[in-house]
Amino acid sequence: MVRSKASAGCGAALLLAAMGAGCAGAGAARRAAAAKFSVARAVRGRITRALRIGGKTVATHAFTLRLPQIPGQSYQFVLVSIVPNGTRVQPGQVLAQFDDTAEVQNALDAKAKYDDLIHQVADTRAQNLANAAQRTSDLKQAQADLGKALLELKKAPILSAIEAQTDRLNRADARAHVADLTVENRDKARADAAALRILQLQRDQQHVEWERARAAAASLTLRAPLAGMVGLLPVFRANSEGPAQPGDQLYTGTSLLQIFNRSDMLVSAQVDQADGAALTPGLRGTLRLDAYPGLRLPVHFLSVSPMAVAGGLGVPTRTFSALFHVDGRDPRLFPGLTASIELAVTNARPELLIPRLALRFAGAQPYVVARGPGGGWRRADVELGNFNAQQVGIRSGLAADEAVQVPAASGEEP
């Protein structure tokens, strides 16, 4: 009997210990399940996300000088002199000179023809005045003869019939002569004026030719239109490309050099159509140059093109051209450097925001695990808006202040 009681006591103790261990295991399991996720609520707000845009630096004030195109002249010119690369120049300073011997000779020939026509116009004008005076004198003589004939005709009553008839014929001839001279003088005056006008037009046309030849000769001397630094552009020379050198034969229209002012710089960038609406006036960012990774300069947004450009064959997205003004200065900043702009963009319209870790996917369908009306958890399919590294916007499928599960690690199920 004593052994039986002892055995029963030991069995009860073992049962209580097992029950205690079972309760402790259940509590640990519940704590482990609760530790797999936390609870967050959907709140309305605006997402601020990082936007990185690539582009190139350009000068606000820049000008590209090309070899001029001279009508009717040779399409090749010999370079005589050119400033070194990197030279700082002032407005009006000579940058490059080409051989202008033929153009100067053409200008001299045109000037000689122009001077000759000036003398011809003066001689013709003087001759026209002399001719007009002679015609006036002849007309006055004819009118005097007509008056004399009329006076002789008044003596007809005392003259014989033959003499009277002779006076009447003289009167008729004198009157006809006056009429003919009047018409002739008018026509000759018009002809002289027309001849003078032709010479004047030829003189004016030759003056235009002279000015054109003189401008062609002057255009072969390239001068700086603004103050800045000179950058020589590569040209095709001797079956290769490189900066132009004295003695090179260059074609008309060739881009020879660029002059730019580094005191005011821009960044020309291409913005994806999905990010174009996020660019607002005055938006500020940071400029980074690929050539100088440690350099940081402040920039602000200026403008964006109104029309989007197709990305190319097979590329469905479009891009906008945007300009950013560089607010800082640095001696290493030059046009043509590849750069990137980092922006902090805030959405204009508020959205429902949840932690990004709360978002899950079933194939291509995003969803969250939200608390239902009865307190249980349910799957809620959602439509996504903007997002950043920590938060994601929800456009539909979730209500404000609704609780969602946030897994402790990405991809875990509750």
C-alpha positions in Angstrom: 0.0 0.0 0.0 2.8 2.4 0.7 4.3 1.7 -2.6 1.0 2.3 -4.4 0.5 5.7 -2.7 4.1 6.7 -3.6 3.6 5.6 -7.2 0.3 7.6 -7.4 2.0 10.7 -6.0 4.8 10.5 -8.5 2.3 10.1 -11.4 0.4 13.2 -10.3 3.5 15.2 -10.1 4.6 14.1 -13.6 1.1 15.0 -15.0 1.3 18.5 -13.5 4.8 19.0 -14.8 3.7 17.9 -18.3 0.7 20.2 -18.2 2.9 23.1 -17.2 5.3 22.4 -19.9 2.5 22.2 -22.5 1.1 25.6 -21.4 4.6 27.2 -21.6 5.0 25.7 -25.1 1.7 27.2 -26.3 2.6 30.6 -25.0 5.9 30.6 -26.7 4.2 29.6 -30.0 1.8 32.5 -29.7 4.7 34.9 -28.9 6.6 33.6 -31.9 3.6 34.0 -34.2 3.0 37.5 -33.0 6.7 38.3 -33.5 6.4 37.5 -37.2 4.5 40.7 -38.0 3.5 44.1 -36.5 0.4 46.2 -37.1 0.4 49.5 -39.0 -2.5 51.8 -40.0 -3.2 53.4 -43.4 -2.8 57.2 -43.0 -3.3 59.9 -45.6 -0.2 61.9 -46.6 2.2 62.8 -49.4 5.1 60.6 -50.4 8.5 62.2 -50.8 10.6 60.1 -53.1 14.1 60.3 -54.6 14.3 61.0 -58.3 17.6 60.7 -60.3 17.8 62.3 -63.7 20.7 62.0 -66.2 21.8 64.8 -68.5 24.6 67.0 -69.7 25.9 70.4 -68.7 25.5 73.2 -71.1 26.3 76.9 -71.0 23.5 79.4 -70.8 25.4 81.8 -73.0 27.2 79.9 -75.8 27.8 80.4 -79.5 29.1 78.0 -82.2 31.1 79.6 -84.9 31.0 78.0 -88.4 32.9 78.7 -91.6 30.5 81.0 -93.5 28.8 80.1 -96.7 29.7 82.6 -99.5 27.3 82.5 -102.5 29.1 82.0 -105.8 32.5 81.4 -104.2 34.6 78.3 -103.5 33.3 75.9 -100.9 36.8 75.4 -99.4 39.0 77.9 -97.6 42.4 77.7 -96.1 42.8 78.4 -92.4 45.5 81.0 -91.7 45.3 81.4 -87.9 43.2 80.3 -85.0 43.3 80.9 -81.2 44.5 78.1 -78.9 42.0 75.9 -77.1 40.9 77.3 -73.7 41.7 80.9 -74.6 39.6 83.6 -72.7 38.4 86.2 -75.2 36.4 89.4 -75.2 33.7 90.6 -77.6 35.1 91.6 -81.0 38.4 89.7 -80.5 39.7 87.8 -83.6 39.3 84.1 -83.1 40.2 82.7 -86.6 41.2 84.0 -90.0 40.9 82.4 -93.4 42.7 83.3 -96.7 40.6 86.1 -98.1 42.7 87.1 -101.1 40.1 86.2 -103.7 37.3 87.9 -101.7 39.3 91.1 -101.2 40.0 91.2 -105.0 36.3 90.7 -105.8 35.5 93.6 -103.4 38.0 95.9 -105.1 36.6 95.0 -108.6 33.1 95.6 -107.4 34.1 99.0 -105.9 35.7 100.0 -109.2 32.6 99.2 -111.1 30.5 101.0 -108.6 32.7 104.2 -108.9 32.4 104.0 -112.7 28.6 103.8 -112.5 28.6 106.8 -110.1 30.4 108.8 -112.8 28.1 107.6 -115.5 25.1 108.6 -113.6 26.6 112.1 -113.0 27.5 112.5 -116.7 24.0 111.3 -117.9 22.3 113.7 -115.5 24.3 116.6 -116.8 23.6 115.6 -120.4 19.9 115.3 -119.7 19.9 118.8 -118.3 21.7 120.1 -121.4 19.3 118.3 -123.7 16.3 119.7 -121.8 17.6 123.2 -122.2 18.1 122.7 -125.9 14.6 121.4 -126.3 13.2 124.3 -124.4 15.1 126.7 -126.6 13.9 125.0 -129.8 10.3 125.1 -128.5 10.6 128.8 -127.8 11.9 129.5 -131.2 9.0 127.6 -132.8 6.5 129.5 -130.7 8.2 132.8 -131.8 7.9 131.7 -135.5 4.2 131.0 -134.9 3.7 134.5 -133.4 5.4 136.0 -136.4 3.2 134.1 -138.8 0.1 135.2 -137.0 1.3 138.8 -137.1 2.0 138.6 -140.9 -1.5 137.1 -141.4 -3.1 140.3 -140.0 -1.8 142.2 -143.1 -3.9 139.9 -145.4 -6.5 142.6 -146.3 -3.8 144.8 -147.9 -1.9 142.0 -149.5 -2.5 140.1 -152.7 -4.3 136.8 -152.6 -1.1 134.9 -153.2 0.8 136.6 -150.4 -2.2 136.1 -148.0 -2.4 132.4 -148.9 1.3 132.2 -148.3 0.9 133.7 -144.8 -1.9 131.3 -144.0 0.3 128.3 -145.0 3.2 129.7 -142.9 0.9 130.0 -139.9 -0.3 126.4 -140.3 3.3 125.1 -140.6 4.4 127.1 -137.5 1.5 125.8 -135.5 2.2 122.2 -136.5 5.9 122.6 -135.7 5.1 123.9 -132.2 2.8 120.9 -131.6 5.4 118.4 -132.9 8.1 119.9 -130.7 5.8 119.8 -127.6 5.2 116.0 -128.1 8.8 115.3 -129.1 10.2 117.2 -126.1 7.9 115.3 -123.7 8.9 111.9 -125.2 12.6 112.7 -125.2 12.4 113.9 -121.5 10.8 110.5 -120.6 13.5 108.7 -122.5 16.3 110.6 -120.8 14.7 110.0 -117.4 14.4 106.3 -118.1 18.0 106.1 -119.2 19.1 107.9 -116.1 17.0 105.6 -113.9 18.5 102.5 -115.5 22.0 103.7 -114.7 20.9 104.6 -111.1 19.5 101.1 -110.7 22.7 99.6 -112.0 24.7 101.8 -109.7 22.5 100.7 -106.7 22.8 97.0 -107.7 26.6 97.4 -108.0 26.7 99.0 -104.6 24.9 95.9 -103.2 27.4 93.7 -105.0 30.3 95.7 -103.5 28.8 95.5 -100.0 28.3 91.8 -100.4 31.8 91.2 -101.6 33.2 93.3 -98.7 31.0 91.4 -96.2 32.3 88.1 -97.7 35.9 89.2 -97.2 35.1 90.4 -93.7 33.3 87.1 -92.8 36.4 85.1 -93.3 37.7 86.8 -90.1 35.8 85.2 -87.2 35.3 87.4 -84.1 34.0 86.7 -80.7 30.3 87.6 -80.3 30.5 87.4 -76.5 33.0 87.2 -73.6 34.0 83.7 -72.6 36.3 80.7 -73.2 37.0 79.1 -76.5 36.6 75.4 -77.1 37.9 74.0 -80.4 35.6 71.5 -82.0 36.8 68.4 -83.9 36.8 68.8 -87.7 37.5 66.3 -90.5 41.0 66.8 -91.7 43.5 64.5 -93.4 41.2 61.4 -93.1 40.9 62.0 -89.4 39.2 64.2 -86.9 40.7 66.7 -84.6 41.0 70.5 -83.8 41.6 72.6 -86.9 45.1 73.9 -87.4 46.6 76.6 -89.7 46.9 75.4 -93.3 43.9 73.1 -93.2 41.4 73.3 -96.0 37.9 73.4 -94.5 34.5 73.3 -96.1 31.9 76.0 -95.7 29.5 75.4 -92.9 32.0 73.5 -90.8 31.7 74.0 -87.0 35.0 75.4 -86.1 34.8 76.3 -82.4 32.5 77.2 -79.6 32.7 80.1 -77.2 30.9 79.9 -73.9 30.6 81.7 -70.6 31.1 79.4 -67.6 29.7 81.9 -65.1 26.1 80.7 -65.9 25.5 77.0 -66.5 22.5 74.7 -67.2 21.9 71.0 -67.2 19.9 69.6 -70.1 18.2 66.4 -69.0 15.7 63.8 -70.3 12.8 63.1 -67.9 10.6 60.1 -68.2 6.9 60.9 -68.9 5.9 59.2 -65.6 8.1 61.7 -63.7 7.3 64.8 -65.7 4.4 65.8 -63.6 6.5 65.8 -60.5 8.7 68.7 -61.7 7.3 71.9 -60.2 8.7 75.4 -60.6 11.5 76.1 -58.1 12.1 72.4 -57.4 15.7 72.1 -56.0 18.1 69.3 -56.2 21.8 68.3 -56.2 24.1 68.0 -59.2 26.7 65.3 -59.5 29.3 65.0 -62.3 30.4 61.6 -63.5 33.9 63.0 -64.0 34.1 64.3 -60.5 32.2 62.0 -58.1 32.9 64.1 -55.0 31.6 67.3 -56.5 28.1 68.5 -55.4 26.4 71.6 -56.7 22.9 72.9 -56.0 20.5 73.2 -58.9 16.8 74.3 -59.4 14.3 73.4 -62.0 13.7 75.9 -64.8 11.4 74.5 -67.5 10.3 71.4 -69.4 9.3 71.0 -73.0 5.6 70.8 -73.7 5.8 67.9 -76.1 7.1 64.4 -75.3 9.5 62.6 -77.6 9.3 58.9 -78.4 12.0 56.8 -76.9 12.8 55.0 -80.1 11.8 51.9 -82.0 10.2 49.4 -79.7 10.4 51.7 -76.6 6.9 52.5 -75.4 7.8 55.3 -73.0 8.3 58.9 -74.0 10.6 61.6 -72.5 10.5 65.3 -71.9 13.5 67.7 -72.3 14.0 69.6 -69.0 16.4 72.4 -68.0 17.9 72.9 -64.6 20.0 75.9 -63.6 23.2 75.3 -61.7 23.2 77.7 -58.7 26.8 77.0 -57.6 30.1 77.6 -59.3 33.2 75.4 -59.6 36.4 75.7 -61.8 35.9 72.1 -62.9 32.4 72.8 -64.3 32.5 72.8 -68.2 29.9 72.3 -70.9 29.5 68.8 -72.2 30.0 66.9 -69.0 27.7 64.0 -68.2 25.8 64.6 -65.0 23.0 63.4 -62.8 20.5 65.4 -60.7 19.1 64.1 -57.5 15.7 65.4 -56.5 13.4 65.0 -53.6 9.9 64.9 -55.2 6.7 65.3 -53.1 3.4 64.2 -54.6 0.9 67.0 -55.2 -2.1 64.9 -54.1 -2.2 63.1 -50.8 -2.7 59.3 -50.8 -3.2 56.5 -48.3 0.2 55.4 -47.1 1.3 52.1 -45.6 4.7 50.6 -45.0 6.3 49.1 -48.0 6.9 45.8 -46.2 3.1 45.4 -45.8 2.7 45.0 -49.5 2.5 41.4 -50.9 2.0 40.0 -54.4 0.0 37.1 -55.8 1.5 36.9 -59.2 1.1 40.5 -60.6 -1.7 41.4 -58.2 -0.6 43.4 -55.1 -2.5 42.9 -51.9 -2.2 43.5 -48.1 -3.4 41.6 -45.1 -5.9 43.9 -43.4 -8.0 43.6 -40.3 -11.6 42.8 -41.1 -14.8 44.1 -39.4 -14.9 41.2 -37.0 -11.3 41.6 -35.9 -9.9 38.8 -38.1 -7.4 39.2 -40.9 -8.3 39.2 -44.6 -6.7 39.6 -47.9 -7.4 43.0 -49.6 -6.3 43.5 -53.2 -5.1 47.1 -53.7 -4.1 49.5 -56.6 -0.7 51.1 -56.1 0.3 54.7 -56.4 3.7 56.3 -55.8 6.2 54.8 -53.5 9.7 55.3 -52.0 12.0 53.1 -50.0 9.8 53.0 -46.9 6.2 53.7 -47.9 3.8 53.0 -50.8 0.7 54.8 -51.8 -2.7 53.0 -52.1 -5.2 54.4 -54.6 -8.0 51.9 -54.0 -8.7 48.7 -52.0 -8.0 50.1 -48.5 -9.7 52.6 -46.2 -8.2 55.3 -44.1 -7.0 54.2 -40.6 -7.4 50.5 -41.6 -4.9 48.2 -39.9 -2.6 46.0 -42.0 0.0 43.4 -41.1 3.7 44.4 -41.6 5.8 41.2 -41.7 9.0 41.2 -39.8 10.9 40.0 -43.0 9.9 40.5 -46.6 8.0 37.7 -48.2 6.8 36.0 -44.9 3.2 35.0 -44.5 1.3 35.6 -41.2 
